[in-house]
Amino acid sequence: MLESTSSTNLISSTPSTTLDNVISLPDFRRLNDLFDLSSHVQTKSLARALNVDPPSPEIISTMPRPKIVGHRGSMYQKLENTRQSFLQCARDGCDGVELDVYLLKCGTLVVFHGGGSDESPGCLRKHCNIEGSILDFTYEECSKFNFNPYYPEFACGHDFITNHPNECRIPKLEDVLNDMKPTGLTVKIELKGEGTVEPVLELVERLDMVDQCQYSSFKHHLIARVRELRSQKKEDGSHVYRTGALFEDVDDDDFINRANKVGASEVHLMYKQCTSERVTAIHEAGMDSMAWMCGPIRVNEDLAYRFYDVGDEDEAMYQLLVATGVRTMCVNKPDVLVNMF
């Protein structure tokens, strides 16, 4: 319990004294910073976490524009991981899209995220109000699933899901790739489930999209398998089949070695671990870098308990990431980032 006179004066000196305003999210962040109200606080500033100075708009305008990738498409405008979500990225001027792929028991490759852990992904409970994993169903069954309009991870909002049921369906990877092919956008394919490597490579090659598609996974043995099967290099020494090693928790002494060991072309770091030092180390190791955003639920948790100096994927957040020198940013609001340059 806070009983000091100074804390009472600070609270009473806020512009508005209504209870709602005192405990609003911005005020909570300020109090968090002053008094460590939450035991979950790890750092008070995203700028400090990334070890960068907040850049001015003038400085940002002189920095190289990162490649802009829509995380699961443009999830604040359309439902994530749907055909329309990816097409929206093309309309907004993105450089690429990121999507999640499973191989169903019927042999169909589908685009879907789902719940669960990286070790056991594809849970349908929160996403579709269905027990079990997407791996338990055929595509004919999955194509009829309705998404839960009130799941907070779906940033497009319940009205969009309710009012556009035909746009809110689990798509085949083949249909998404056919949509993306004429746009020229890079497609970053996250291999979510086992058994995805060979059929994904075969599909991409059949559609003549080798130069347009890349592959990533938290399960590094999957991208090691891509490199084992497809080791070709271009004249400049870069990989024809580009792969990204995804990391959530970074070991400063080991993550680059782990990426090199599986032949990764890129290292993909969670945004709050994408420090300027790590980005520099990645580039010095001859790999490209990417910062990826968590989904909306986890980003909002970070804003509530960790970072007071940025908003809900606002320009301030993106400016700090640009300042690290990262070459690609995979974000939930790609239209916001596009409009900054």
Buried (B, 14 or more C-beta within 10 A) or exposed (E): EEEEEEEEEBBEEBEEEEEEEBEBEEBBBBBBBBEEBEEEBEBBBBBEBBEBEBBEEEEBEEEEBBBBBBBBBBBBBBBBBBBBBBBBBBEBBBBBBBBBBBBBEEEBBBBBBBBBEEEEBBBBBBBBBBEEBBBBBEBEBBBEBEBBBEBEBBBBBBEBBEEBEEBBBBBBBBEBBEBBBEBEBBBBBBBBBEBBBEBBBEBBEEBEBBEBBBBBBBBBEBBBBBBEEBEEEEEEEEBEBBBBBBBEEBEEEEBBEBBBEBBBBBBBBBBBBBBBEBBEBBBEBEBBBBBBBBBBEEBBEBBBBBBBBBEBBEBBBBBBBBBBBBBBBBBBBBBBBBEBE
